[in-house]
Amino acid sequence: MSAKRRSYEAGHKPKYLVVIDESPECDRAVYYASRRAARTGASVLMLLVIEPHDRHHEDEDIATLVLAAGTGKDGPGPLVASLSKTAGEYPIPVAIVPAHLGDEELDALS
């Protein structure tokens, strides 16, 4: 059982969580989350996983997990590809940002 999301309750603030990696599309997720946070008064958390020991985020203010999908011939990237198998288990919405979108397109969406 997951903890109740409190990001929009009094005394809490929504946060966009971006997983940072060395993929070329990572900057798209950071850009989108930053723009969205600026427009909604939220904040951005960046997570760089060096050695994955625990798959469960404990922060009750995280409102959305933001990932960027690669556009290369290898597919969207391992994290986005594996997400389809477990997306129904996440306690928060997941936003997948296409890496081919430019800043102006992300500005319009965020």
N, C-alpha and C positions, 0 to 999 in steps of 0.2 A: 504494500500500500504506500502510495507516495504522499508527501506532505501537501497540504492545501496551498495553492498559489496565493500569495498575499500582495502581489505587486501593485494592485490598484486600490488597496485598502488604506485608510488613514495611517500615516506614519511610515508608509512604505513607498517605494519608487520602482517603476518597471525598469528592467535591465535587458539589454540584448547581449547574448553570449555568442561570441565569435571564436571558433576554433582556428588557431593560427598554425599554419604548417608552411612548408617550403614550396607549395604548389603555385603556379603562376596565377591561378584564379583567386587566391586568398585575398588579394587586395580588393576584389569586387565585394566580397562579404563584409570586409571592414568598412569600405566606403558606404555601402547600403546601410549597414547598422548605424554608422555614425550619422548619416543624413536623417535616418528615421528617428534616431534618438534626439537629434537636435530639434526636429519638428514636433515631437511628442513630449518633450521634457523628460525623457528617459536617460539612462546612462548606458555605456558600452563596457562590457567586460571582455577581455581577450584571454583565451586559454591556450597555452602552449603545453602540450603533453609530451613529456620527455620519456617517461616510462609509465604506461597505464597500469595502475594498481587497482583503482576503484572506478567503476563506471557510473557512480551515482552522485550528481551535483546536489549539495545540501542547502544552497542559498535559496530561500523562499521568495526572493524578489526577482528571480530570473523569469521574465515573461515570454521570451522567445529565444530559440536556438537558431542562429543564422549561419548557414553554410553556403559556399559557392560551388557550383557545378562546373567542372572543367569541360572544355569543348574539343579536346583532342581525340585522336582515334582510339585511345585507351578507355574512353568513357568519361563519366562525370567525376571520377576519383573514387578511391576505396571507401571513404567515409560516407559519401552520398550514395554510392552503390549499395553499401550494406544497410543503409538506413531503411530501405524499402522492406526489409525483413523484420525490422523492430520498431518501425514508426508508431505502431499502435500501442506500444508500451510506454512511450514518452509521456510525462505528466504535463508537458507544455507544447505549444505549437512549434513547428519547425518551418523556417523559411529557407528555401533553396533559391539562391540568386544565380541566374545564368551568367557565366563569365564573359559572354560576348556583349553584354550590355555596357554601354558607355556611361560616363558621368551624367550626362543630360538625361538619359533614359532612366537611370537610377534616381536622379533628382525627382523626376515626374512620378515615380512609383513610391518613393519614400517620403 
